Amino acid sequence: MFTRRESFKEYITYYPIVSLILLINLLVYLATVLPIFPNQLIMTNMIGVNLYIVQGDWWRLITPIFLHTSFSHFLFNSFSIFLFGPALERILGKFKFVAIYLFTGILANLATLVTEPLTFSHLGASGSIFGMFGYYIALIVFRKDIISRNNSQVIGTIAALSLIMTFLQPNINIAAHLFGFLFGVAAGNMIEAKGRKILPSYKEEFLELKGRFRSNRKPPARTLTIWAIIFLLALIGLFR
């Protein structure tokens, strides 16, 4: 479920919304670091600043979701979306997934506005990422037919460690992490507790993909090396 063995073409075909989010993150990051763009102007007008939000810059509740402070920050968040977004997009469908992603991110920024002083500024996709973690926890509770026990243990452990690290790392928007997670759980509770059925066509597709992921096809050594480097850089970004 969380093992990525698709080719690039398969990935963007199976998970178009996750691919689009990753592309937007990349383009916005490049626009904020490359000298050919007015990067300071872009960052100044997109970053979440509570004072400016109160004064009417409502878009600052949305734009911070796609901003990152450094390459390690961008890489770690993009890696989390790349790894945990696909399964959720397949389970929810395109429209519900993008709604949950933006909904939890925006509400996490609203919670930041309410709980932090007006001078507080923030950016990053963490609210939406923790929203995904929260939704997965709701799936573990209400939809055991979708997530296996092993995958439940994996995502549960990662969610718990991420919440713990929220309080151990400096310069973290604790409100966005906590409320993004809680809003994700709440959204999952409202949607999944009703016991909606998986459409037969989707269920067949889901099982087919599941079988594909469990196949014995091994990625090339070069691919393994690349992902090992990316994972190492993501860990560096996490502990920085």
N, C-alpha and C positions, 0 to 999 in steps of 0.2 A: 504493500500500500504506500509506503514511504520510500521505496526503492526506485530510483529513476534509471531505467535502462533504454528509454526511447532514444531514437535518433533526433536530431534537431528538428527535422521536418515533422516527425511523429509528435514531438512535444508540442509544437505550435498548433498542430491540427487537433490534438486531443484536448489541449488546455488553452484555448484562445484568449480567455480573460486574464489568466495568470501571465501568459506571454505578453499581453498588452501592458499590464501593470509593470512588469519587469522592464519593458521597453521605455515606458514613461519615466520610470525611476532613472534609467540610464541616461536618457536624453536630458532630463532636468539636472542630473549630476554633472554631466558634461557642460551644460550651459552655465553652471555655477563655478566651474574650475578652469575652463579654457579661456584664454585671453581674447579670443575672437568674439566673445559674447560680453555684454555688459553685466558680468557676473555679480558684482556688488549690488547693482540695481535690482537684478532678479531676486537675489537673496533677501534684500531689504524689504521688497514688496510682497514676498511670499511667506516669510517666516511667521510663526505664530507669536504675536506679542499681545498679551492680555489687554493692555491699555488701548491699543489700536483697534482691537476687536470690539471693545466697549464703545469706542467712538464711531463704529460703523463699518469697519473693514471686515465684514462677515466672511469673505472668502478665505481669510486666514484660519478659519476652522477646517478648511479642506486642503489648501495648498501645502501645509506642513507635512501632510501624509506622504508627499512625494519628494521631500527635501532631506538631505543628509549632510552632516557636518564634515565628514572626512571619507576617504576611500574605504577604510576599514568599517566605518559605520554603514556606508552604502553596501559594501560587500556582505556583511553579516545579515543585514535586513533582507537583501535580495536573495541570499542563500536560503534564508528561512522561508521566504515566499515561494521560491523555486521548489523547495523540498516538501512543504506542508500544504501549499495551495492546490496542487493538482487533484488530489483525492477529494478535497472538499468541493472543488468546482464540479467534479463528476457527480458527486452525491447530490448537490443542491441544484445544479444546472447553472447556465451562464448568468441569468438575470438575478437569481437569488444570491449567487455567490458574490457578484459585484455589489449588490445591495448590502449584504452582511459586511463585506470588507469596508465599504465607505461608511456605513451606519455605525459600526463599532469605532472606527477611526474618528469620525466627527464627534460622536458622543464622548469619546475619551478626551478630545480637545475641549469640549464643553465642560467636562468635569475639571479639567485643568484650569479653565477660566474661573470656575466657581471656587476651587479650593486653593489656588495659588494667588499671590499678590499681583497687582496690575503691572508691576515691573517685570514679571516673569515672562521669559521667551522660550519657545520650544519648537522642535521640528523632528521629523522621523516617522517611520511607518509602524513604530512599536505598538501603538494603540490598536491598529488593525491586525497586526500579527498576534497580539494577545487576544484579540477578538476571535481569531481563528482557533487559538488554543482553547478558549472558553467554549466555542461551539463543539469542538471535538469532545470536550468533557461531557457536554450534553448528549452527544451521540453515544458515548460510552455508557451513560446511564439509561437512555431511552431506546437506543437502537443497537442492541447487541447482534442483530442480524446483519448489520453492515460492517462493523469493526470487530475483527477477531480478538481473542484474548491477548495474543502476543502484541498486536498493534495497539491495543488499549494500554498495555503496560508501557510500551514505548512512548506514546504520546502523553500519557499520564505522568511518566517520569520527567520528560522534557518540560512539560508545563510546570510541574512542581519546582524543578531546578531553576527555570526561568524566573518564577515568582520569587524564589529565595535570592537569586542573584540581583533582583531589582533593589533589594535593601542593602546589598553589599557593595555595589558599584557606585562610584561618585558621579555626579552630574547626570543623574537619571530622573526622568519625569515619572515619579512614582505614581502619581494620580492617573496618568495615561495608561500605564501598565495594568494597574489594579482595576480601574473602571473599564478599560477595554476588555479585559478578561471577564469581568462580571456581566457586561453587556452582551458578550458573546454567549455566555452561559444562559442568560435570560432569553436571548433570541432563539437559541437552540431549544430551550424549554418550551417556548411558545409554539415552535414549528414541529419539533420532533415528538413532544409528549402526546400529540394527537394521534400518533401512530400511523402517519401517512404511509401508503403503500408505494413500493418502488414499481414503476411501470415495467411491464414484462420486457419491453424493448430495451429499457435501460438496464434491467437486471441481467439480461443476456450479455449486453455490452460490458457491464461491470465485471461479470464473471470471465468474459473473454480477456479483458485487460488484466484481471487478476492472474489468469493463467499465463498471460504473456510475461508479466513481471516475475512469475515464479519459474519461468523456463530456465533451462540450463545454459542459455545463450550468455556468454560472458563478454563484457565490454573489452575492447582492445586495451593493451597495456598502456598506450599513450593516454587513453581516456582516463584510466585509473590514476595515472600520474597527475594529470590536470586536476582531477577532483580532489586528490590528496593535497595538492598545493592550495586549492581554493578553501578546503576545509581547514587547513592550517592557518591561512590568513583570516578566516572567519573566527577561529578561536582567539587569534591575536586581537582582533577587533572587539571581541566579547570581553576579554580581560583587561583591555585598555580602558 
